[in-house]
């Protein structure tokens, strides 16, 4: 980089010292001053080497031993200034050897001159090193490249590579980045704070994982269930439960953004609730409803019963012992009834005495009637070695299908908690039967099922202190069954139903990657209070049905840290911008889109101006251009305005980043256009030039004759690749054309006007400092300070200005050019008229 002015001043001072020492004949000092102080080898390293050489040859350090020789003597043909300095120091050393008052006096003078030259050259070295070395040497976590910029290793970041990166994951909530596109990778998945000293995420309550990328299972499933992802749940929850007669139906959930992020509880048997904290009460058939049928299923085994082969049957995830091909009906019956979650069955053969039969003329469909399992009865399965149903030599029939003229039957009996004739205490899992009912055997008689399915006395009324508790209609004799009013439930209609919402945790039921389609009470993220009909939502969820994932809160419970608005994903998309320009992107625009099921369910923060972060807790630091990078362009727009009616030239308005200028007349001058643009909050400084010059030219030119005036607008302070400047639709008498980003400017080449894409950086702290997000202030690296966004000194506090560098040298007084033995002093530019600036204008670096 071109040395700054203070280095040139020091170079000039060095010339004077060397002239006194007789070095001017070498020509090196003048060359050093002409190059701004680069005395040797043409670079910072050369200056530094020369300074070190001089320092090692100071009398009090290098020549006290008789005949001492510098260990860093230059090679033959080394740079002129080094050879001259070497001569000075050796001549001074020789004087000491020969003794004599005159030579000792000369040696003292030489020491002062040599020290002055050494210190000034060391100053040049410090300046050059500051100019060419990376901040803090990249802290050992990166490489110094280009214009003294750190290229950090993969796990480090920051302008000096001092900050550890935290893991990233799919964002829980963010703004759309394209139409119907969101949930991009984010640090700590936008639900945790990154500690950049350790690279560890501190996750919000309810989230876990290295990148806060998983939803914590509620209450650890209360110790009565397994915690699993939506993806895993989809692949495993239906096995052995819901199948059709051609095989096992399993829908996958792999491509949606939440497949591995939302986790929930699969409860153990006899437990229920979103967190498996509730107990399941015994269920059974309503004893007063009549004319109902048991479930009947068929299967056929086509094997030779004498081969010794066997197979198994599976029901609700449990598998029987091996059933031999020649097993009897009683053996099959016993194997099924040994399953824990299957009640009584009756197994009969249609023909023959063995379960398997390969006689095509005398098939044996096996009939299985479920006498104690009611409702939507699970299907019997037989899984092959690959877990597929059914094996090639077994056939099954369910729900009205037939095998060899034997037709299956769908169960029509109810399977209701407490047989719909009692109150279920979900804390204990015990039924409290209504008056006149007791526990049954599952067939309407007294037994130990615990289900209130046995009417112990004649029934003459519907349940309830008053009929159906005043919240339903009684059917009367003979069923005496309540039909509850909307919002009420239970056999006696005394329990209130809570609001329902799309279930947060479920499995696809209709097609792959389509979940959250089933509505559940309290959206499966809360517990219903049956007395009030209100949901008590799990922490982090809200809404009357717990249907919304809450926005982040700070330690005091303030949503979005009181520095932002809590919006749904759909609403966040409406605020989406690209490079500061508004977009028309949407999220969740298409009804019932399974990929964007969360458009109104997941909430996120939209931060106020000056704040950032997933929870709006961080202050924004200034952004700016890295002043050390060269050959970059300011965004330049070319505009032509043509008015169509000379008698009524008209007017126009310009728009940039959602802000619109005041009305500009077609006769506006370049100064008028510039002032109107700079009046916008989104623009600080632009320069406006007319191709026809400023004498008599106007912004818009007419038809008679048409002599175009091209307007060049250069963005001086807004950096980066900026969004387009546009005209707000208005006066039909004005036609405005724009050229952007180096587009075809062939029509205006004759006036030497070109549009340019902005390539100056727009980086936090200009990449020359670190942001303190608690204050929103940049901590600039040595040598950089506040700029005017144009590379000069200014008040933007963005580290975008390169400070002049003044060294502080221990034991040296620049005023006298001598070393001081009793302490340290600094270089104060104030006494020197050729410096011409205050000390505050310099970045002072110490010994």
N, C-alpha and C positions, 0 to 999 in steps of 0.2 A: 504493500500500500504506500501511497505517496506520503512522506513524512509530514507531520503537522508543523505549523509555524514555529513552535517553541524549539523543535529539534534543529531547524535552520538557524535560529538564534544561537543555540549552543555550538553549532558548527562554526558560525562566524567567530565566536569567542575562541574556539579552538585554533582557528587560523592565526589569530593575533598572538596567542601563546606560542605557537610553533614558529611564527616569524621571529619572535624574540629569541628562540632557541636555535635559529639557523636552519630550520627545516623547509623554508620556503623554496629552496632550490630543488627539492624533490618533487614539488608539484602536487603532492598527495593531499596536503591540507586544503589547498584551494579546491581541488576536486571534491573533497569531502563536503566543503561548504556548498559547492554548486549542486551537489546531490542531496542537500539537506542534512549533511552530517554522516553519510555512509562512507566512512573513511577507508575501510579495507575489505577486500574480497567481495564487495558489492552487495552486502546483505547484512541482516541483523546478526547472524552468527559471526561474521567478520568483525563487526564493531565490538561485539562482546569479547571475541578472542583478543583484540587489541587492548581492550580495557583490562582484561585479566593479566596480559603480559606486562603492562605498565605497573599495575598494582604489585605484581611480584618483584618488580625491580626498584621499588621505592627504597631509599638508602637504609631506613631503619629496619627493613625486612630482608633485603636481598643481597647486600654488599658489605656486610660487616666482616665476613670472613675474607681473609686475604686471598685474592685470586678467585673469588666466588664467580660462578657462571650461571646464568639463567637456565633453568631446565627446559624452558619452552622457546629456545632460540629458533628464529625462523629459518626455513630452508633457504638455500641460495636462490636468489631471484624472487624472494617474498615481496610483499607490497611495500611501497616506498615509505609510507608513514611508519611502518613497523621497523624498518631498517634504521630510519632516522632516530626514532625513539630509543632503539637499542644502542645507537651510537651515543646519544645523550647520556644514558645511564652508565655506559661503560666508561665514557670520558670522566663522568663524575666519580665513578669508582676509582679510576686511575689516579685522580687528584688526591684522593684519600691515601692511596698507597705511597705516593711520593712525598707527602707532607708539605710543609711550608705554609706560612700565613696567607700569602696571596692565593695559592691554589685552594687552601681551605675556605677562604672567603668566596672564591669562585664556585667552589663545590656547594656552599650554602645557598648561593643564588640558584645554582642549577637544581638543587633539591626542591626549592620553591617552585621553579618553573616546571620541573618534572611532575611534582605533586599536582600542580594546577592542571597540567595536560592530562594526567591520569584520571583526575576526578571528572574533568569535563568529558573525556572519552568514556568514562564509566557512566556518566549521565546519558550520553548517546546510546550506550549499550542498554541501559534500563529502558529508555524510550523505545528502542528498536525491539527489545524483547517483549515489552508490553504490547507493541504493535503486532507481533508475529506469533505470540504464544497463546494457547487457549486458556480460558478462565479456570483457575485452580487445577490446571493440567488435566482437566476432565475427571478429576478425582480418581484416576486410575480405572475408570469405568467406560472408557471410550477412546476414540482416536481423534487427534487434532487434524482437521482437514481444511482445505480452502483458505478462506480469510480468517484464520484463527478461530474456527468454529468446531465445536465438539460434535462428533458423530458417535452417539452413545451405543453401547452394546444393547442387546435385545431386551434385557430386563431393567434397563436404567433410562432415565429421562431427565429433562431439565437442561438449561443452557450450559451447565457445567457437569452434567451427568451425575449429580449428587442425589437424585431422588430415585428410589426404587419404584418400579411399576407394580401396580396391583393386578391380580388376575381379572380378566374380562369375561363377561357372559352375556347372553341375550337379555336386553333390557326389559325389565318388567313393565315400564311405561316410558314412552318417549313420543316425540313428534314424528309425523310421517316424513319419510325421505323421498317418497314418490307416491303416485296414486295407489291407495290401498296397500301401502308398504310401510311397515313399522317394526318395532322390536329389533333394532340393530344392536351389535355388540357394544357394551358399555363397561366402564370400570366398575367393579363390584356389582355388576348387573343393575346399576342404578337403584340399589336398595341397601347401600352400605357406604361408609366413609373409608377412604384409603389412607393408611398411615404410610407416607412416602419414606419414612426412615426405615421401616421394616418391610414394606411391600405387602402388608397384611390388611385385609378388609375387616372392618368392624361392622357386622351386619345389623340391620334393624331387627327388632324383635319379630319373630315369625319367619325369619329367613336364615338359611344356613348354607354351608358349602364354601369352598375357597373363594369363590366369586359371588357369594350370596345368591347363588343361582338356583337354589331349591327352596320351596315352601316347606317350612317345618310341619311335620304331622302334628295335629292338635293334641296337646296333653300326652304326647308319646303313645297315642291310641289307648290311653288309660291302662296299659298293660294287658289289654284284651284283644289285640289285633296286630296286624303287620302293616308297616309303613311302606308304601310302594308308589312308584311314579304312574302317571297316566299311561305311559307307554307300556309298562309292565302289566298294569292292571288290565288293559285292553287285551293283551295276549293271553292272560291267564284266568281272569275272573269268570268267564263263561264255561270253561271246560267242565263237562259233566253236568251242566245245568240246562242250557238252551241249545238244542240241536234240531235239525229237521230230519226227515227220513232218509236223506241221501248222505248225511255226514255231519260232522261237527262244525257248527257255525262260529267262527271267530273273526272279529273285525279288528284290524290293526289301527294303531294311533301313533304314527311315527313322524309325520311331516309337519305337524302343527308346531307353532313356536313354543307351546307349553308342554309338549310331550314328555320332556325330561325335567320340567321345572315345577309343575304342580304335583305335589305328593299328597296322598290321603291315606285313610285307614281302610283296610279290608278286615272287618271284625271277625273274631272267632265266633263259632256257632254259639248261640244262646246270648250273644251280645249285639247291640245295635247302637245307632246314633253316629253322628259325624266323627266323634272321638271315641266310639266304642264304650261309652260310659253308662249306657242304658242296658238293662237286661230285657231279654225277650220273654214274654209270658207264654204259657202253653196255649196252643191254638187248636181249633177243631171245628167240626161241622155244627151249624145251628140246628139244634134238635127239633125245632118246630117247623122247619121247612121240609117238605116231603116231595116224593116222586123224583129224587135225584139219583145219579148213577156214579158208581165207582169207576176209577181209571182202569182200563184194560189195554195192555200192550202185548205185542207178539214178536217173537223172533224165531228164526229157523236156522239150524246148523246143518250144512250139507257136507258131512264127512262120514267116512267109514267108521262105525263105532268100535271096530276091532283093531284099529291101528295103534291105540294107546295115546292118541292126540288129546289135547285139552284146550280150553279157552277160559277167559274170565269175563265177568260182567262188572260194569262200573256204574255207580249211582251217587250223584252229588259229590263227586270227587273221591269216593271210596270204592275200592276194588275188592271183589270176592277172592276167595282162594281159587286155585285152578279147578275147573269143572271138567272131569273126564268126558270124552265123547260118548261113552256108554253109560253116563250117569242117569239115575232115575229122577222122576219128578220130585220126590221127597228130598233127594240130594240137592237139587237146584233150589228148592224152597228153603232149605236150611242154610245154604250158602248165602242167599239174599237176606234172610232174616238175621244173619250174624252181622250185617252191616249196622253200624251205630245209628245212622240217621235214616233208616228205613224201617217202617212199622211192619205190620203183618202183611204177607202176600199169600195168594193161593196160586200154585203152579200146577197146570194140567197139560197133558200131552193130547194133541188131536188124534194121533195114532201111534202105535208102537210102544216100546218100553224103554227106549234109550233116547237121550236128548238129541243126539246127532243121528242122521240117516242120509245115506247117499242113494237111496232107492227113489229115483225120480217118479216112479209110478205110485209111490205111497209116502208122500211127504209128511213131515211132522212139525207143523207150526206150533210152537210152545206158547201157551196162554198164561200171562201173568196178570192177576187182578190185585190191585192195591186196595186193601180193606181199611187201612188206618191212615193213609196219606191222601190228603184232599187238596182242593184248589188246583192250581196249575202245576201238575205233578211233573217232576223232572223225568227225562227220558233215560231208559236203560241204554248203556253203550257197551261196545266191545272194542277195545283199542288194540291195534296191531303193534308190532315191534317199534314202529315209527310214531306211535301215538295217534294214528289215524283211525277213524271209525267209518264204516265197519270193515273187518277183514273180508277178503274176497269170498270166503265160503260161509259167511253169516249174513242174514237179511233181517231187517227190523221193520215194524209197522207201528205208527203212532197216530193219534188224533184223527181217527176215521179212515186211515189207509188200511189196505188189506194184503194179506199173504195167503195165496192158495185158498181164496174165498173166505178166509177168516178175517173179520173186520175189527179193527181196534176201536176203543171207546174213549172219548174225552170225559174226564171227571167233571161233574156238575155240582158236586157238593162244595160248600163253603170251607175255606180255611181262614178262620178269623180268630183274633186274639180273644181268649176266654170264651170262645164259641159265640161271641156277640151277646153273651148273657152274663157278663160280669165286668168289673173295672180292673184294668191292668195297672199294677204298681210297677213302673219301669225301674224304680230304684232297687226293688227286691226281685222282680220277675215273678210275682205271685198274683194270682187272680183273686179278687174279692167278688164272689158270686152275688148276683141280684137275688132278691127274695124269691124262693121257690126253685132255685137251681143249685146243683152240686156238681162235683167233678164226675167225669164219665169215663167209659172205656173206649170212647171214640165211635160207638155205634148207638148212642142214645140211651145207654144203660149205665148203671152205677159202675164206677171204676176209679182208677188212680191216675188218670191222665192229667188231672189238675186244670181242666179246661171249662168248667161250668156247663158241660154239654148234656147234663142229665137233669130233666125236670122232675124234681122229687115230689112235687104236689101239682094238682091240676092248675093250669095257667089260665087266667081269665082276664088279664090286662097286660098292657105294655109296661116295660120297666120305667122307673122314675118315681120320685116322690109325688110329682104330678105326672100325668101321662107324657112320656118322652121329655120330661123336665121342662115342658113348655116350649121346646125348641124343635119340635118335629111333629109328624103325623103318624098315628098308630094304625096299622093295617087291620086290626081286629082279628076275630076268630078265623082260622085256627092258628095263624102264625104269631100274632101279637108282636109284630116286628116294627120298630120305629124307622121311619124315613126322615132323617134329620134335615132341618133348615140349612141353607147355605151358611157356612162358617162354623157349623157345629158337627160333632162326631161322637162316636161311642154307642154302645147298645142302648143307652138311655138318653143320648143327645145332650149330656151335661158338660162335655169337654169341647173347648173351642179349638178351631183349626188356626194355625199361624199362617202368615203370608208365605207364598211360595215364590221361588226364583230358579233360574237355570242352575243346576247342580254344579258346584265347583269341582266335584270329584265324582266321576262316573266312567262308564265304558261305552264305546259306540254300540248302537243297537240296530242301525239300519244300513250303514255303509262305512267303509274305511275312512278314518280321519274325521269323522263327524261325531263329536261328543258334546257334552254340556247341553244336550237337546232335551233331556228329561227335567221337568220342573220338580223341585223337591222343597219340602217344608224348610224354611229358613236357609234355603239354597245349599243345604248340607254343610253349612258353616256356622250353625248355631243351635241352641236348644229351645224348644217351644214351651212356653208357660201355658198350660192348658186352662188355667183359671182366667187368664187375661187375654190369651190369644196373641201374645207378643213374643218376638224372638229375642233371646239373649245371645248376641253375636259373639263369636270368638274374637279375641283381640286382633285388631288389624282389619276387621271387616265391619261394614256399616250398611245402613238401609233397613227398611222395615222387614225385608226378607233376607238381610245379610248378603245382599246380592252384589255389593260393591267392595272391591279391595281398596282400603283407605289410602289416602295420600300420606307420605311420611310426616312424622311429627318430631319436634325437637324434645329436649329433656323436660321442658316445661309444658309439653302437650300442645304447643302451637303448630297448627297445620302449616306446612311449607315454611316453617320458621318465621311466620308472619311477614314473609317477603315474597309472596307469590299467591297465585290462585290455584285451587284444586279443581282439575278438569278431567273429564273422561277422555279416553283415547280418541273418540270421535271429535270432541271439542279441541283437543290438542292439535289434531290435524288441521283444523281451521286456522290455527295460528302459525302453521308451518311456513318457514321462509327458506329461500336458497340464496345464500350470500347477502342476506338482509332484504331480499325482495320477496314480497308476498306470493303465495302460490294458490292454486285452486285444488290442491290435493284433498282427497277425502279418505276416511277410514271407516268401514262399516256402512257404506252407502247402499250396498246391495242387501236387501232383506234376507235373513236366514242364511247368511254366508258362513259356513262352518269354520272357515279359516280366520274369520274376524268376529268370532262369537263374543269377544271381550270388548267390543266397541263402546258399550255403555257400562261395563262391569269393572274394568281396570282403570283406576284413577292415577293421575300423576300431576306434578307441580309445573305450572308455567310461571317462571320467576319474574319479579319486577325488574325494571331497568336498574342495572348496577349489581345484580345478584345472579348467581348461577349455582349449579349443582342439582342433583336429583331432589334435594330437599330445600333448595334456595338458601342454604346456610353460608355459602361462600360469596365473598365480594369479588367483583370483577376487577381485574387489573387492566391498566391501559395497554392497548395494542399499538404496534408501530412497525416501522421498517428497520431491518438490520442494516445499519449505516455502512458496515464493512463490505457488503456485497456490491459488486460493480456491474456496470453495463445492464442496468435494469430500466424498465419503462414505467412511466406514470401513465395511468389509463387516459387515453386520448380519444375523444369522440369528434367526428366531423358531422356537421349538420348543415343542411341547406333549407331555407325557407322561401317559398314562392307564393306571392299573393296573386290572386286571379282577377282582381278588379282594382284597377289603378284609382278609380274614384272612391273606393271603399277598401283600403288595404287590409283592414281587419286586425286581428290579434290572436295570440296563442298563449298556452301555458305549458310548462315543462314539469315532468314528474320524475323524482328519483327516490327510491326506497319509500314508497307510500306517501311522500310529501310532495305537494304541488306548489309551484311558484305563484306569485301574484300575476295578474294579467299583464302580458307584455304586448305592446303595440308592435305592429309590423315595422314601424319606423324606429324601433328601439336601437340604441347604440350598443357597441360591445360592452361598455361600462354598465349599461342598463341590464343586459343579460347576465353579466358577471354578478352584479349586486343582487339580482333576483335569485340566482342560484345559491349564493352565499347566505341569503336570508333563511334558507332551509335548515332545519336542525340536523339534517343528514349530510350536509356539506359544510366544511369549514373554509376551504380556500380552493378556488379554481382560477385559471387564467383563460380569458376569452379573447380570441383574435379573429378579425375579419380578413378574408383573403383580399378584399378590395381596399384594405387599409381603414383607418379610422376617420379619414377626412370625407365627410359627406356620405359615408356608407350607412346603410340601414340593415337590420336583421333580415328583412324579407324584401325581395326584389320582385318587380312586376313583369308583365308580358311585353310591354311596348317601349323600347325593344327589351327582350329578355337578356339580361346580363347578370349571371348568377353571382351571388356573394356567399362564399363558403365560410362557415363558422367553425373554428377549431376551439374545442373546450378541453383543457388539460386539468385533470384532478391533481392538485398539488399535495393535498394532505390525506386524502382517502386512498389507501393502498390496497394492493391485491388486484385480482381480476374482478372488476366491479360489475354489478348488474347494469342492464341497459338503461340509458336515459331515454325517456319516452315523452311523447306529447299527449296531454290530456285532450280527449275528444272535445272539440269546440267549434270554432268559427269555420264555416264551410268555405270561406273565401281564402283560407290559408292552407297550403299544402307543405308539410314538413317531411323531409327525408333524412335518415341517419345512416352513418357508416360506423361499424364497431369492429374492434379486435382484429384489425388488419384485413378486413374484408376488402373485396375488389374496389379499389379507389381509382380505377383507370379513368373515370370521368373527371377527376379533379387533379390528375398528376401535373397539369400545367401550372398549378398554383403551389405545388410542393406541400400540400396538406395531406397527411396520412393519419388514419386511425391506428391506435396501438392498444394492444391488450396489456393491462397492467400486470407487471411482474414483480413489483416491489412487495416485500413481505408484509403481511398483516398478522403479526405474531405477538403473543403475550410477552410484554416487557421487551419487545423487539428482539427476542432471543438473546439479549445481552444482559439479562438479569433474571432473578427468581421472584415469583409472585407470592406475597404474603396474603393469602385469601381471607385471613381474619380482618385485615385492614384494607385490602384492595390496593396496596402499595407495592411497587416494584423495588426490590433490593438489587441495585445495579452492580454489575461486576466492575472491578477496578478498571478505570479508563473510560467509563460510560456514564452518561447522565441524562437529564431531562431534555427533550428535543421539541422543536416546533413542527414535527411530523414531516419536515423537509430536509432533515440532516443537520440543521442548525440548532443553536441553543434556543430553548423554549420552555413552556410551562406544562407540557403534557405528561411529565413524570414517567416516561416510557422507556428510558435507557436507550433512546435512539440517537443520542448525540455523543460523538467521540470527544472526550475531554482532553485538552492539552495536558501533558504529563511533566511534572516538576519533581526532580529527585531530592530527597533529603539524605545527606551524606554525613555519617558520623565523623566528628572531628575535623570538619572542613568549613572554613569561612569563605564564601564566594566574594565577599566585599574586598578581602585582602589577598585572596588567592593563596592563603597559607593554611597549613594544618594546625589545628588547635589541640593542644595536649590535654586540656583540663575539662573536656566535655564535648557535647554534641550541639551542633547548630543546624538550622535548616537553610535551604536556598530560598531566599525571599526575592521575588522578581521586582518588588516595588522600587528599589533604588535604580533600576536600569531602565532608562528611557526607551531603549530599543525593544523591550518586552511590551510595554504599554498596556498592561492589564492588571486587574486586581488579583490578589492571591486566590480569591474564591473562584476564579475562572479556571483554576488548575486542579487536577487530581494529584494530590501529594502522596508519594510513596516513600516509605522510610527505609532505613538501612537493613 
